[in-house]
Amino acid sequence: MYTLTIIILLGGAVLGGAVLGYFLRWLITLGQKGSIELTIKQTLLEAKTKAQNIIGEAEDQANKIIQEAKEEEKAKEAKLKKLEDRLLQKDELLDKRQLDLDRETENIKTKTEEIRKTKEELEQLKGKKKSELEKISQMTIEEAREKIIAKAENNYAEDLEVRMRKMELNGEEKLERKARDILTSVIQRLTTSTVPDIMSTTVDIPSDDIKGKIIGKEGRNIRSFEKATGVEVVIDDTPGSIVLSSFDPVRRQIARVALENLITDGRIQPAKIEEVVEKAKEEISKIIKEKGEQAAYEAGVLNLDPRILLILGRLHFRTSYGQNVLQHSLEMAHLAGMLAEELGADAKVARAGALLHDIGKAVDHEVSGTHVEIGRRILEKFGAGEEVIKAMQSHHDEYPDETLESVIVKTADSISGSRPGARRDSIENYLRRLKDLEDIANSFQGIEKSYAISAGREIRVFVKPEDVSDLEAKKIAREIALRIENELKYPGEIKITIIRETRVIEFAR
């Protein structure tokens, strides 16, 4: 019973606590509700105040923008008004100028008409005077002119002839003096070496034992070498040297380089020969390219096709009368450029024509035709330019001189080839040329003796004064010159001097 009572009391306490908790919660909820409503009202009030402030600021900004737009519109209207006023002024000025032009045009037309009428009156007056003169003189104007000229010729024929001859002589002297001055100046300005250059085809060997290695067993090595290089190897009893023979200078140089490398290496066998020859070809090809580019750069000839430069570089291994052809061409380019500047010609074309004038010699052993014709085909194929081709094609008179630059190239060729020491020939050819000159001179009647001097550049002929007169001596000199031109081949020119001397000696005792 006691336990039940405790349970009832506990249940009543729990129930009372629940009722009390619910009542307290209800009171707290009422307090919070009032606080939230108050916060909401306060937030709404602040939002309305902020909105009113934003609206006020927006209205102020809008009023400001409207005011600025109005001011800007007024400024534009003022500017447009000013521009309109200027256009109106220009329009008025143009109208005024047009009126002035119209008045001037009318004045010109009036004056033109007056000039035409005056000219017609003058022509009529001139015709009238001409008719009156013809009527008075009883001859036409053409007849009177011819009569006056004929009379002047008759009266002053001798004076005119003397004066014309004097003018001709003076003109020739002046032209010759001017040409001599120009050539002298150009030659002095260009200072180059004139030592003859001969590309040797002889390879020095340290001992004659090397000859056996080069020949090889049953000639195996020498056959492989000749097949790989395309040259003939001449091994004879000459001590300390081996001769390489070929018409192709490039092949000869490849063979020389390859043979020197084989001798240095010491291993001479077919496989090694092929390897060394290939390396020598690459080395010579590199030298050819460098020499061609270097020559074009030094001559100031730019924008040439690379294939032309490769062919040009081959001339480094080509000689003519002992003169290196590439060096000769480079020297000619400098001479031609200076001559062109002196004469007012195109220096670029002259330099290019001179540099490329002998390019056909690089392949003339491979292609048929003269080196001039071969060079023309090469330059036409690789687009060297018509003016350059015309400048180079006539240096041996195979083509006519079509331009001033072609004459300059021919002159530069003569200067470069004929200057002392530039070219060298064998002693046999030299003596034969001197003998041929003397034989031609001695073949004429009345010749006492003749001497070829100055390395064959001059021949002096002594005639018998009792058999040959002064006029005949001049004729003999001309005939000797013609025979030399027709029968001999030589660079430059040869001077013929005829000496006719009469000496009378008497003794007074």
KEVEX-516457 format. One record per residue (C-alpha): y, z, x. Coordinates in steps of 0.5 Angstrom, whole numbers, padded with zeros to 4 digits, always signed. Layout:
REM residues N
YZX
...
REM end
This chain:
REM residues 509
+0000+0000+0000
+0004+0002+0006
+0003-0005+0009
+0005-0009+0003
+0011-0005+0002
+0013-0007+0009
+0011-0014+0008
+0016-0014+0002
+0021-0011+0005
+0020-0016+0011
+0020-0022+0006
+0027-0020+0003
+0030-0019+0009
+0028-0026+0011
+0030-0029+0004
+0037-0025+0005
+0038-0028+0012
+0037-0035+0010
+0042-0034+0004
+0047-0031+0009
+0046-0036+0014
+0047-0042+0009
+0053-0039+0006
+0056-0038+0014
+0054-0045+0015
+0058-0047+0008
+0064-0044+0011
+0064-0047+0018
+0063-0054+0014
+0069-0053+0010
+0073-0051+0016
+0071-0057+0020
+0072-0062+0014
+0079-0059+0014
+0080-0060+0021
+0077-0068+0021
+0082-0070+0016
+0088-0067+0019
+0086-0071+0026
+0085-0077+0022
+0092-0076+0018
+0095-0075+0025
+0092-0081+0028
+0094-0086+0022
+0101-0083+0023
+0101-0085+0031
+0098-0091+0029
+0104-0093+0024
+0109-0091+0029
+0106-0095+0035
+0105-0101+0030
+0113-0100+0028
+0115-0100+0036
+0110-0106+0037
+0113-0110+0032
+0120-0108+0034
+0119-0110+0041
+0116-0117+0038
+0122-0118+0034
+0127-0117+0040
+0122-0121+0045
+0122-0127+0039
+0130-0126+0038
+0131-0127+0046
+0126-0133+0046
+0130-0136+0041
+0136-0135+0044
+0134-0138+0051
+0131-0144+0047
+0138-0145+0044
+0142-0145+0050
+0137-0149+0054
+0137-0154+0048
+0145-0154+0049
+0144-0155+0056
+0140-0161+0055
+0144-0164+0050
+0150-0163+0055
+0146-0167+0060
+0144-0172+0055
+0151-0173+0053
+0153-0174+0061
+0148-0179+0062
+0150-0183+0056
+0157-0183+0058
+0155-0185+0065
+0150-0191+0062
+0156-0193+0058
+0161-0193+0064
+0155-0197+0068
+0155-0202+0062
+0162-0203+0062
+0162-0204+0070
+0156-0209+0069
+0160-0213+0064
+0166-0214+0068
+0162-0216+0074
+0159-0221+0070
+0166-0224+0067
+0168-0224+0075
+0161-0228+0077
+0162-0233+0071
+0170-0234+0073
+0167-0235+0080
+0162-0240+0078
+0167-0244+0074
+0171-0244+0080
+0166-0246+0085
+0164-0252+0080
+0171-0254+0080
+0172-0254+0088
+0165-0258+0088
+0167-0263+0084
+0174-0264+0088
+0170-0264+0094
+0165-0270+0091
+0171-0274+0089
+0174-0273+0096
+0168-0275+0099
+0167-0281+0095
+0174-0283+0097
+0173-0282+0104
+0167-0286+0104
+0171-0292+0100
+0176-0291+0105
+0171-0292+0111
+0168-0298+0108
+0175-0301+0107
+0177-0300+0114
+0170-0302+0117
+0171-0309+0113
+0178-0309+0116
+0176-0308+0123
+0170-0313+0122
+0174-0318+0119
+0180-0317+0125
+0174-0317+0131
+0170-0322+0127
+0164-0318+0129
+0160-0312+0126
+0160-0305+0129
+0153-0306+0132
+0155-0312+0135
+0161-0309+0138
+0157-0303+0140
+0152-0307+0144
+0158-0311+0147
+0161-0305+0150
+0154-0302+0152
+0153-0308+0156
+0159-0309+0159
+0159-0301+0161
+0152-0303+0164
+0154-0309+0168
+0160-0305+0171
+0157-0299+0173
+0150-0301+0174
+0149-0299+0181
+0153-0293+0180
+0148-0291+0174
+0142-0293+0178
+0145-0288+0184
+0146-0283+0180
+0140-0283+0176
+0136-0283+0183
+0140-0277+0185
+0138-0273+0179
+0131-0275+0179
+0131-0273+0186
+0135-0266+0185
+0130-0265+0179
+0124-0266+0183
+0127-0261+0188
+0129-0256+0183
+0122-0256+0180
+0118-0256+0186
+0122-0250+0189
+0122-0246+0182
+0114-0247+0182
+0114-0245+0189
+0118-0239+0188
+0113-0237+0182
+0107-0238+0186
+0109-0234+0192
+0111-0229+0188
+0105-0228+0184
+0101-0229+0190
+0105-0223+0194
+0104-0219+0187
+0097-0219+0187
+0094-0216+0193
+0086-0216+0193
+0081-0217+0199
+0079-0224+0201
+0073-0222+0205
+0067-0227+0203
+0062-0223+0199
+0055-0226+0200
+0049-0223+0196
+0043-0222+0201
+0036-0224+0199
+0034-0221+0206
+0030-0214+0205
+0030-0210+0212
+0023-0206+0213
+0022-0200+0218
+0016-0204+0221
+0012-0210+0221
+0006-0206+0219
+0009-0206+0212
+0008-0213+0211
+0001-0212+0211
+0001-0207+0205
+0006-0212+0201
+0001-0218+0202
-0005-0213+0200
-0012-0215+0200
-0013-0222+0199
-0006-0223+0197
-0007-0218+0191
+0000-0214+0192
+0004-0220+0193
+0002-0224+0188
+0003-0218+0183
+0010-0217+0186
+0012-0225+0185
+0009-0225+0178
+0012-0219+0176
+0019-0221+0179
+0019-0228+0178
+0021-0229+0185
+0018-0232+0192
+0017-0227+0197
+0017-0230+0204
+0013-0226+0210
+0014-0230+0216
+0014-0228+0224
+0021-0225+0223
+0021-0218+0225
+0024-0213+0221
+0025-0217+0215
+0022-0220+0209
+0026-0226+0205
+0026-0226+0197
+0027-0233+0194
+0029-0235+0187
+0035-0239+0184
+0036-0233+0179
+0041-0228+0182
+0039-0223+0177
+0032-0224+0179
+0033-0224+0186
+0037-0217+0186
+0031-0214+0181
+0026-0216+0186
+0030-0213+0192
+0031-0206+0189
+0024-0206+0187
+0021-0208+0194
+0026-0203+0197
+0023-0197+0192
+0016-0199+0194
+0017-0199+0201
+0021-0192+0200
+0015-0190+0196
+0009-0192+0200
+0004-0193+0195
+0004-0201+0194
-0001-0203+0189
-0001-0208+0183
+0000-0202+0178
+0005-0199+0182
+0009-0205+0183
+0009-0206+0175
+0012-0199+0174
+0017-0200+0180
+0019-0207+0177
+0021-0204+0170
+0025-0199+0173
+0029-0204+0177
+0030-0208+0171
+0033-0202+0167
+0037-0201+0173
+0040-0208+0174
+0041-0208+0167
+0045-0202+0167
+0049-0205+0173
+0050-0211+0169
+0053-0208+0163
+0058-0203+0167
+0060-0209+0171
+0062-0213+0165
+0065-0208+0162
+0069-0206+0168
+0072-0213+0169
+0074-0214+0162
+0078-0207+0162
+0081-0208+0169
+0083-0215+0167
+0086-0212+0160
+0082-0217+0156
+0080-0213+0150
+0075-0214+0144
+0070-0218+0147
+0063-0219+0144
+0058-0214+0148
+0054-0220+0149
+0059-0224+0152
+0060-0217+0157
+0053-0217+0159
+0053-0225+0161
+0060-0223+0164
+0057-0218+0168
+0051-0222+0171
+0056-0226+0175
+0057-0220+0180
+0050-0222+0183
+0053-0230+0183
+0057-0233+0189
+0060-0239+0190
+0062-0241+0197
+0061-0234+0199
+0066-0232+0194
+0063-0227+0189
+0064-0230+0182
+0066-0224+0178
+0071-0222+0183
+0074-0229+0183
+0074-0229+0176
+0078-0222+0176
+0083-0224+0181
+0084-0230+0177
+0085-0226+0171
+0091-0222+0174
+0094-0229+0177
+0094-0232+0170
+0097-0226+0167
+0103-0226+0172
+0104-0233+0172
+0104-0233+0164
+0109-0228+0164
+0113-0232+0169
+0113-0238+0165
+0113-0235+0158
+0106-0237+0156
+0101-0232+0152
+0099-0227+0158
+0093-0225+0154
+0090-0232+0152
+0091-0234+0160
+0088-0227+0162
+0082-0228+0158
+0081-0236+0159
+0081-0234+0167
+0076-0228+0166
+0071-0232+0162
+0072-0239+0166
+0066-0239+0170
+0061-0235+0165
+0057-0241+0164
+0055-0240+0172
+0051-0234+0170
+0046-0238+0166
+0047-0245+0169
+0040-0245+0172
+0037-0243+0165
+0041-0248+0161
+0042-0255+0162
+0049-0258+0163
+0055-0256+0167
+0058-0249+0167
+0064-0251+0163
+0060-0254+0158
+0055-0248+0158
+0061-0243+0158
+0064-0247+0152
+0058-0246+0148
+0057-0238+0150
+0064-0237+0147
+0064-0241+0141
+0057-0237+0139
+0060-0230+0140
+0067-0232+0137
+0071-0231+0143
+0077-0235+0140
+0079-0243+0140
+0085-0241+0144
+0081-0238+0150
+0076-0243+0150
+0082-0249+0151
+0085-0244+0156
+0078-0244+0160
+0075-0251+0159
+0080-0255+0163
+0079-0252+0170
+0075-0257+0173
+0079-0263+0169
+0072-0264+0164
+0077-0263+0158
+0085-0265+0158
+0090-0259+0159
+0091-0258+0151
+0095-0252+0152
+0100-0249+0157
+0095-0243+0158
+0090-0248+0161
+0094-0251+0166
+0095-0243+0168
+0088-0242+0169
+0087-0248+0173
+0093-0246+0177
+0090-0239+0178
+0083-0242+0180
+0086-0246+0185
+0090-0240+0188
+0084-0236+0188
+0079-0241+0191
+0084-0244+0196
+0087-0237+0199
+0085-0236+0207
+0078-0233+0207
+0077-0233+0200
+0071-0237+0201
+0066-0239+0206
+0061-0244+0208
+0056-0246+0213
+0058-0248+0220
+0054-0255+0219
+0058-0256+0212
+0064-0254+0215
+0064-0259+0221
+0061-0264+0217
+0067-0264+0212
+0072-0264+0218
+0068-0270+0221
+0068-0274+0214
+0076-0273+0213
+0077-0276+0220
+0072-0282+0219
+0076-0283+0213
+0083-0283+0216
+0080-0287+0222
+0077-0293+0218
+0084-0296+0216
+0087-0301+0221
+0093-0299+0226
+0090-0292+0226
+0091-0289+0233
+0087-0282+0232
+0087-0277+0227
+0085-0269+0227
+0083-0265+0221
+0086-0258+0222
+0087-0252+0218
+0080-0251+0216
+0080-0258+0213
+0086-0256+0209
+0091-0262+0213
+0089-0268+0217
+0094-0271+0221
+0094-0278+0223
+0097-0282+0229
+0099-0289+0227
+0100-0295+0232
+0108-0296+0232
+0108-0303+0234
+0102-0305+0228
+0104-0300+0223
+0111-0300+0220
+0115-0294+0216
+0113-0297+0209
+0106-0299+0211
+0105-0291+0214
+0107-0289+0207
+0102-0293+0204
+0096-0291+0209
+0098-0284+0207
+0097-0285+0199
+0091-0289+0200
+0087-0284+0205
+0089-0279+0199
+0086-0283+0194
+0079-0284+0198
+0079-0277+0200
+0080-0275+0192
+0074-0280+0190
+0069-0279+0196
+0070-0272+0198
+0069-0265+0194
+0073-0259+0196
+0077-0253+0193
+0084-0253+0193
+0088-0259+0196
+0089-0263+0203
+0095-0265+0206
+0096-0272+0209
+0101-0272+0215
+0102-0279+0218
+0106-0279+0225
+0109-0286+0227
+0113-0285+0234
+0116-0289+0239
+0118-0287+0245
+0121-0291+0251
+0122-0288+0258
+0126-0291+0263
+0128-0288+0270
+0134-0289+0273
+0134-0288+0281
REM end
